[in-house]
Amino acid sequence: MNSLLPDTDSEDELPPGWEQKVSLTNRVYYLNNKTKTTQWIHPISGKRKAVSGKLPEGWQRKFDDDGNHVLYHK
């Protein structure tokens, strides 16, 4: 294993400087803050991921007036 990567058993762990985000189509993407790039595959496991499109009971997803930002409210 590459010594620069964290020593972990979890497939969801990310290297330092990475963030996990979710697209409007519920696909997970990964943001590398150091290089300012994104990718669809997990930087360690190489797997793709999606999340359920359902929000918790009572929550709604809406767009701002410009349609550029997603807002979640209850």
Secondary structure, DSSP 8 states (H G I E B T S, - for coil): --TTS---S-TT---TTEEEEE-TTSBEEEEETTTTEEESS-TTT----B--S---TT-EEEE-TTS-SEEEE-
